[in-house]
Amino acid sequence: TTDRIAKIVRSLRTLSRGGEQDPFSPLSIRSLLVSVEDISAHNFRSFDVKFLIPEKKDITVLGREVQLGQVMLNLISNSFDAVKDLEER
């Protein structure tokens, strides 16, 4: 439980700041999704929504980690809201 909470706090710390001044750097989409999953896991479990991150292929993009993480969190939150009341989640 302590490790899980620590991961959530680290993810929140990373995603909560602005990041406008951060340099562009190579980023793993899988790593960003894992960070978002740490933050959103409770909601997903509460509604029995499956959050699957493909393991076969990772994509690396050039960007600012904070800003792309915020975009991913927003997209995942919107997706959750769209499927949470459906029969198949």
Backbone as numpy.savetxt, mean C-alpha at the origin, in Angstrom:
# Nx Ny Nz CAx CAy CAz Cx Cy Cz
2.58 -9.38 17.09 1.75 -8.18 17.09 2.62 -6.93 17.09
3.67 -6.95 17.90 4.57 -5.80 17.97 5.23 -5.54 16.62
5.68 -6.61 15.95 6.29 -6.44 14.63 5.31 -5.87 13.62
4.07 -6.36 13.67 3.04 -5.88 12.74 2.76 -4.40 12.98
2.66 -4.00 14.23 2.41 -2.59 14.57 3.60 -1.73 14.13
4.81 -2.22 14.33 6.00 -1.47 13.93 6.02 -1.27 12.41
5.63 -2.30 11.64 5.57 -2.16 10.18 4.53 -1.12 9.77
3.39 -1.13 10.45 2.34 -0.15 10.13 2.83 1.26 10.44
3.47 1.45 11.57 3.97 2.77 11.95 5.02 3.24 10.95
5.92 2.35 10.54 6.94 2.73 9.54 6.27 3.14 8.23
5.28 2.37 7.80 4.58 2.70 6.56 3.85 4.04 6.66
3.19 4.26 7.78 2.49 5.53 7.98 3.46 6.70 8.00
4.59 6.51 8.66 5.60 7.56 8.71 6.10 7.90 7.31
6.33 6.89 6.52 6.82 7.09 5.16 5.80 7.81 4.30
4.53 7.39 4.41 3.50 7.92 3.52 2.88 9.22 3.99
3.13 9.62 5.23 2.43 10.80 5.77 3.14 12.11 5.47
4.37 12.08 5.06 5.06 13.35 4.78 4.87 13.74 3.33
5.23 14.96 2.98 4.99 15.49 1.64 5.78 14.81 0.54
7.09 14.81 0.64 7.92 14.15 -0.34 8.19 14.93 -1.61
7.72 16.17 -1.70 7.90 16.95 -2.92 9.37 17.21 -3.24
10.19 17.26 -2.21 11.61 17.57 -2.40 12.47 16.31 -2.55
11.87 15.15 -2.37 12.63 13.91 -2.50 13.10 13.72 -3.93
14.28 13.16 -4.11 14.75 12.89 -5.48 14.00 11.68 -6.05
13.96 11.64 -7.37 13.40 10.47 -8.03 14.39 9.32 -7.85
13.85 8.12 -7.59 14.70 6.96 -7.43 13.95 5.72 -7.92
14.67 4.65 -8.25 13.99 3.42 -8.67 13.20 2.83 -7.50
11.96 2.44 -7.77 11.07 1.91 -6.73 10.41 0.63 -7.20
10.27 -0.31 -6.29 9.59 -1.56 -6.55 8.10 -1.37 -6.29
7.28 -1.68 -7.29 5.83 -1.60 -7.11 5.39 -2.59 -6.03
6.00 -3.77 -6.01 5.65 -4.77 -4.99 5.89 -4.21 -3.58
7.03 -3.54 -3.36 7.33 -2.97 -2.04 6.30 -1.92 -1.65
5.89 -1.10 -2.61 4.87 -0.09 -2.32 3.55 -0.76 -1.94
3.20 -1.82 -2.66 1.95 -2.53 -2.35 2.01 -3.19 -0.98
3.16 -3.73 -0.60 3.31 -4.34 0.72 3.12 -3.29 1.81
3.67 -2.09 1.60 3.48 -1.00 2.57 2.02 -0.64 2.72
1.33 -0.56 1.60 -0.10 -0.23 1.62 -0.87 -1.36 2.28
-0.49 -2.59 2.01 -1.18 -3.73 2.63 -1.04 -3.69 4.15
0.14 -3.31 4.63 0.34 -3.21 6.08 -0.65 -2.23 6.70
-0.89 -1.13 6.03 -1.80 -0.10 6.55 -3.25 -0.54 6.43
-3.60 -1.22 5.35 -4.99 -1.55 5.04 -5.44 -2.93 5.48
-4.54 -3.73 5.98 -4.84 -5.15 6.26 -6.06 -5.35 7.16
-6.21 -4.55 8.19 -7.32 -4.72 9.12 -8.67 -4.58 8.40
-8.81 -3.54 7.57 -10.06 -3.35 6.83 -10.33 -4.52 5.90
-9.30 -4.98 5.23 -9.48 -6.09 4.30 -9.94 -7.35 5.04
-9.31 -7.66 6.16 -9.70 -8.83 6.94 -11.11 -8.68 7.50
-11.45 -7.48 7.96 -12.77 -7.26 8.56 -13.90 -7.56 7.59
-13.67 -7.30 6.32 -14.71 -7.51 5.31 -14.43 -8.74 4.44
-13.44 -9.53 4.83 -13.05 -10.72 4.08 -12.74 -10.40 2.61
-12.05 -9.29 2.41 -11.61 -8.89 1.08 -10.20 -9.42 0.88
-9.98 -10.08 -0.25 -8.66 -10.63 -0.54 -7.80 -9.55 -1.21
-6.61 -9.36 -0.68 -5.64 -8.42 -1.25 -4.46 -9.25 -1.72
-4.36 -9.45 -3.02 -3.33 -10.32 -3.58 -2.27 -9.49 -4.30
-1.03 -9.75 -3.96 0.10 -9.10 -4.63 0.80 -10.17 -5.46
0.80 -10.01 -6.79 1.44 -11.03 -7.63 2.92 -11.20 -7.26
3.34 -12.45 -7.20 4.72 -12.73 -6.82 5.61 -13.01 -8.02
5.03 -13.27 -9.17 5.83 -13.69 -10.31 6.73 -12.60 -10.87
6.22 -11.40 -11.01 7.01 -10.36 -11.64 6.83 -9.05 -10.89
7.94 -8.39 -10.62 7.90 -7.08 -9.99 8.18 -6.04 -11.06
7.68 -4.86 -10.85 7.92 -3.75 -11.77 8.68 -2.68 -11.00
9.71 -2.15 -11.61 10.47 -1.06 -11.02 10.15 0.20 -11.81
9.84 1.27 -11.09 9.54 2.56 -11.72 10.45 3.62 -11.11
10.55 4.73 -11.78 11.32 5.86 -11.28 10.34 6.88 -10.72
10.51 7.25 -9.46 9.59 8.20 -8.86 9.96 8.53 -7.43
9.08 9.23 -6.78 9.25 9.58 -5.36 8.44 8.60 -4.53
9.11 7.90 -3.62 8.47 6.84 -2.85 7.23 7.33 -2.11
7.34 8.47 -1.46 6.22 8.99 -0.67 5.01 9.26 -1.56
5.25 9.94 -2.65 4.13 10.31 -3.51 3.49 9.10 -4.18
4.31 8.17 -4.67 3.75 6.97 -5.29 3.05 6.08 -4.25
3.58 6.04 -3.05 2.92 5.30 -1.98 1.56 5.88 -1.65
1.47 7.21 -1.65 0.18 7.86 -1.38 -0.82 7.56 -2.49
-0.35 7.55 -3.73 -1.23 7.21 -4.86 -1.72 5.77 -4.73
-0.80 4.85 -4.42 -1.17 3.44 -4.25 -2.19 3.28 -3.12
-1.96 3.95 -2.00 -2.88 3.86 -0.87 -4.26 4.36 -1.26
-4.31 5.45 -2.00 -5.59 5.99 -2.45 -6.30 5.02 -3.40
-5.56 4.46 -4.35 -6.16 3.51 -5.30 -6.67 2.26 -4.59
-5.87 1.74 -3.66 -6.27 0.54 -2.93 -7.49 0.84 -2.04
-7.50 2.00 -1.40 -8.66 2.38 -0.57 -9.92 2.51 -1.42
-9.80 3.12 -2.59 -10.95 3.24 -3.48 -11.42 1.87 -3.96
-10.46 0.99 -4.26 -10.81 -0.37 -4.69 -11.53 -1.12 -3.58
-11.02 -0.98 -2.36 -11.66 -1.62 -1.21 -13.10 -1.15 -1.06
-13.30 0.17 -1.13 -14.65 0.72 -1.01 -15.57 0.18 -2.10
-15.02 -0.06 -3.28 -15.83 -0.52 -4.41 -16.26 -1.98 -4.27
-15.45 -2.81 -3.56 -15.77 -4.24 -3.53 -16.22 -4.76 -2.16
-16.09 -3.97 -1.13 -16.35 -4.49 0.23 -17.76 -5.03 0.43
-18.73 -4.53 -0.31 -20.11 -4.99 -0.13 -20.55 -5.98 -1.20
-19.64 -6.36 -2.09 -19.97 -7.33 -3.12 -19.92 -8.75 -2.56
-20.59 -9.67 -3.25 -20.58 -11.06 -2.79 -19.19 -11.67 -2.94
-18.56 -11.45 -4.09 -17.21 -11.97 -4.33 -16.21 -10.83 -4.18
-15.32 -10.96 -3.17 -14.38 -9.88 -2.89 -12.96 -10.36 -3.12
